[in-house]
Amino acid sequence: MVDNEPTLSSIEDYDNLKGPKKTIVWTVIISGLLIGLIFWGAKSYFGNVNDSIPVQDSIGKVPVK
């Protein structure tokens, strides 16, 4: 039963990535960074809005019928 379990050293790319797998990993990392950079740029450009509604934290006089 112990011989049926795979070991880390038996996995072909345990220690390092080679070829297309390495390219895919780097593509995903670079894509994630670029998407994050786009969202950060959009937030900093469109983040300051001047059309907000003022809100008072205190409750004023409530009209009673």
SEKEDREN-293665 format. One record per residue (C-alpha): residue number from 1; residue in three letters; x, y, z. Coordinates in steps of 0.1 Angstrom, whole numbers. Layout:
BEGIN
<nr NUM | rest ALA | px X | py Y | pz Z> .
...
This chain:
BEGIN
<nr 1 | rest MET | px 0 | py 0 | pz 0> .
<nr 2 | rest VAL | px 29 | py 24 | pz 7> .
<nr 3 | rest ASP | px 43 | py 18 | pz -28> .
<nr 4 | rest ASN | px 10 | py 31 | pz -44> .
<nr 5 | rest GLU | px 15 | py 66 | pz -29> .
<nr 6 | rest PRO | px 34 | py 91 | pz -52> .
<nr 7 | rest THR | px 64 | py 108 | pz -38> .
<nr 8 | rest LEU | px 74 | py 144 | pz -45> .
<nr 9 | rest SER | px 106 | py 133 | pz -62> .
<nr 10 | rest SER | px 86 | py 111 | pz -86> .
<nr 11 | rest ILE | px 67 | py 141 | pz -99> .
<nr 12 | rest GLU | px 84 | py 153 | pz -131> .
<nr 13 | rest ASP | px 85 | py 190 | pz -123> .
<nr 14 | rest TYR | px 87 | py 190 | pz -85> .
<nr 15 | rest ASP | px 119 | py 210 | pz -82> .
<nr 16 | rest ASN | px 116 | py 233 | pz -112> .
<nr 17 | rest LEU | px 93 | py 243 | pz -140> .
<nr 18 | rest LYS | px 104 | py 238 | pz -176> .
<nr 19 | rest GLY | px 90 | py 246 | pz -210> .
<nr 20 | rest PRO | px 54 | py 255 | pz -216> .
<nr 21 | rest LYS | px 44 | py 252 | pz -179> .
<nr 22 | rest LYS | px 69 | py 279 | pz -169> .
<nr 23 | rest THR | px 56 | py 301 | pz -197> .
<nr 24 | rest ILE | px 20 | py 296 | pz -185> .
<nr 25 | rest VAL | px 29 | py 304 | pz -149> .
<nr 26 | rest TRP | px 47 | py 336 | pz -159> .
<nr 27 | rest THR | px 19 | py 346 | pz -182> .
<nr 28 | rest VAL | px -6 | py 343 | pz -154> .
<nr 29 | rest ILE | px 15 | py 363 | pz -130> .
<nr 30 | rest ILE | px 22 | py 391 | pz -155> .
<nr 31 | rest SER | px -15 | py 392 | pz -165> .
<nr 32 | rest GLY | px -26 | py 395 | pz -129> .
<nr 33 | rest LEU | px -2 | py 423 | pz -123> .
<nr 34 | rest LEU | px -13 | py 442 | pz -154> .
<nr 35 | rest ILE | px -50 | py 438 | pz -145> .
<nr 36 | rest GLY | px -43 | py 450 | pz -110> .
<nr 37 | rest LEU | px -24 | py 480 | pz -124> .
<nr 38 | rest ILE | px -53 | py 489 | pz -147> .
<nr 39 | rest PHE | px -78 | py 488 | pz -118> .
<nr 40 | rest TRP | px -54 | py 508 | pz -96> .
<nr 41 | rest GLY | px -51 | py 534 | pz -124> .
<nr 42 | rest ALA | px -88 | py 536 | pz -129> .
<nr 43 | rest LYS | px -94 | py 540 | pz -91> .
<nr 44 | rest SER | px -69 | py 568 | pz -88> .
<nr 45 | rest TYR | px -83 | py 586 | pz -119> .
<nr 46 | rest PHE | px -120 | py 581 | pz -112> .
<nr 47 | rest GLY | px -118 | py 578 | pz -74> .
<nr 48 | rest ASN | px -124 | py 614 | pz -65> .
<nr 49 | rest VAL | px -161 | py 621 | pz -70> .
<nr 50 | rest ASN | px -176 | py 655 | pz -62> .
<nr 51 | rest ASP | px -212 | py 646 | pz -65> .
<nr 52 | rest SER | px -216 | py 629 | pz -31> .
<nr 53 | rest ILE | px -246 | py 635 | pz -9> .
<nr 54 | rest PRO | px -239 | py 652 | pz 24> .
<nr 55 | rest VAL | px -251 | py 631 | pz 54> .
<nr 56 | rest GLN | px -256 | py 644 | pz 89> .
<nr 57 | rest ASP | px -247 | py 620 | pz 117> .
<nr 58 | rest SER | px -270 | py 636 | pz 143> .
<nr 59 | rest ILE | px -308 | py 632 | pz 143> .
<nr 60 | rest GLY | px -327 | py 665 | pz 141> .
<nr 61 | rest LYS | px -362 | py 672 | pz 154> .
<nr 62 | rest VAL | px -386 | py 646 | pz 143> .
<nr 63 | rest PRO | px -420 | py 659 | pz 133> .
<nr 64 | rest VAL | px -449 | py 643 | pz 152> .
<nr 65 | rest LYS | px -485 | py 644 | pz 140> .
